[in-house]
Amino acid sequence: MKFAHTMLRVKDIEKSLEFYTEVMGLKQVKQMELKAATLYFVSDERECCTIELTYNHELPEGGYNHGTYFGHLAFETDDIDKFSEKLETFRIEYTRPPFLIKEEGPKIAFLEDPDGYSIEIIERK
């Protein structure tokens, strides 16, 4: 058994693709047309972790609900300060700015994607 992907429903595929490719640095690796939806697959440079962005052609009345089970997606960076500068160019603010978990631990921060999914950024020392 191996992990295949994580699926997220998105409301505006253009904003989501820009976020995940331009801001997060992933690349689109596949696109699949279905009768009721278009699936866009984005992956990291190793192509080990893939996110399926599902754009339903018709949104349900009232939109989507994230529920209370989902926590966040986590991404590692070599330099959280450099990533923070990149966020500024896209006018994206952290929901929780970078901080150390403990003195010698990793530095982490949180932001949200265009659909409000929580994203954790981790810089390990």
C-alpha positions as CSV (number, residue, x, y, z in Angstrom):
1,M,0.0,0.0,0.0
2,K,1.3,3.5,-0.8
3,F,-0.2,7.0,-0.3
4,A,-1.8,8.3,-3.5
5,H,-3.1,11.9,-2.9
6,T,-5.2,14.2,-0.8
7,M,-8.3,15.7,-2.4
8,L,-9.6,19.3,-1.7
9,R,-12.7,20.8,-3.2
10,V,-12.1,24.3,-4.5
11,K,-14.5,27.1,-5.5
12,D,-12.2,29.1,-7.8
13,I,-9.8,26.9,-9.7
14,E,-7.8,29.8,-11.1
15,K,-7.1,31.2,-7.6
16,S,-6.3,27.7,-6.2
17,L,-3.9,26.8,-9.1
18,E,-2.1,30.1,-8.7
19,F,-1.8,29.6,-4.9
20,Y,-0.5,26.0,-5.1
21,T,1.8,26.5,-8.1
22,E,3.0,30.1,-7.8
23,V,2.9,30.6,-4.0
24,M,3.6,27.0,-2.7
25,G,5.9,26.0,-5.6
26,L,4.0,22.9,-6.6
27,K,3.6,21.9,-10.2
28,Q,0.5,20.7,-12.0
29,V,1.2,17.1,-13.0
30,K,-2.2,16.0,-14.4
31,Q,-5.7,17.1,-15.3
32,M,-8.8,14.9,-15.6
33,E,-12.1,15.9,-17.0
34,L,-15.2,14.2,-15.5
35,K,-18.9,14.8,-16.2
36,A,-19.5,16.8,-13.1
37,A,-16.0,18.0,-12.2
38,T,-12.5,18.7,-13.4
39,L,-9.6,17.3,-11.3
40,Y,-6.3,19.1,-11.2
41,F,-3.3,17.3,-9.6
42,V,-0.5,19.3,-8.2
43,S,2.7,17.8,-6.6
44,D,5.9,18.7,-5.0
45,E,9.3,18.4,-6.7
46,R,9.7,14.8,-5.7
47,E,6.2,13.9,-6.8
48,C,5.7,12.0,-3.6
49,C,2.9,14.1,-2.2
50,T,0.0,15.1,-4.5
51,I,-3.0,17.2,-3.9
52,E,-6.1,16.8,-6.1
53,L,-7.9,20.1,-6.5
54,T,-11.4,19.1,-7.4
55,Y,-13.4,21.8,-9.2
56,N,-17.1,20.8,-9.4
57,H,-18.8,22.4,-12.3
58,E,-21.8,23.2,-10.1
59,L,-21.3,24.2,-6.5
60,P,-23.8,22.9,-3.9
61,E,-26.2,25.4,-2.6
62,G,-24.5,27.2,0.3
63,G,-21.0,26.1,-0.9
64,Y,-18.8,23.7,1.0
65,N,-18.3,23.1,4.7
66,H,-14.8,22.2,6.0
67,G,-16.2,20.3,8.9
68,T,-14.4,19.9,12.2
69,Y,-12.2,16.9,11.4
70,F,-9.7,18.4,9.0
71,G,-6.7,20.1,10.5
72,H,-4.1,21.3,8.0
73,L,-1.7,20.5,5.2
74,A,2.0,20.9,6.1
75,F,4.8,22.0,3.8
76,E,8.5,22.2,4.6
77,T,10.8,25.1,3.5
78,D,14.5,25.6,3.9
79,D,14.0,29.3,4.7
80,I,10.7,30.5,6.3
81,D,11.9,34.2,6.1
82,K,12.4,33.9,2.4
83,F,9.0,32.3,2.0
84,S,7.5,35.1,4.1
85,E,8.9,37.6,1.6
86,K,7.3,35.7,-1.2
87,L,3.9,35.8,0.6
88,E,4.2,39.6,0.7
89,T,4.5,39.8,-3.1
90,F,1.2,37.9,-3.3
91,R,-0.3,40.0,-0.5
92,I,-1.0,36.9,1.6
93,E,-0.8,37.2,5.4
94,Y,-0.1,34.5,7.9
95,T,-3.0,33.5,10.2
96,R,-0.2,32.7,12.7
97,P,3.2,34.3,12.0
98,P,6.4,32.3,12.2
99,F,7.4,31.1,15.7
100,L,9.6,28.5,17.4
101,I,7.8,25.5,18.9
102,K,10.5,25.3,21.5
103,E,14.0,26.8,21.7
104,E,15.8,24.3,19.5
105,G,12.8,23.1,17.6
106,P,11.4,23.9,14.2
107,K,10.0,27.3,13.3
108,I,6.4,27.1,12.0
109,A,3.7,29.4,10.7
110,F,0.2,29.1,9.4
111,L,-1.7,30.6,6.5
112,E,-4.8,29.8,4.5
113,D,-5.3,28.9,0.8
114,P,-8.0,30.7,-1.2
115,D,-10.7,28.3,0.1
116,G,-9.7,28.7,3.7
117,Y,-7.8,25.4,4.1
118,S,-5.2,25.7,6.8
119,I,-1.6,25.4,5.6
120,E,1.4,24.9,8.0
121,I,4.9,26.0,6.9
122,I,7.8,24.3,8.7
123,E,11.4,25.2,8.7
124,R,13.5,22.5,10.4
125,K,17.0,23.4,11.7
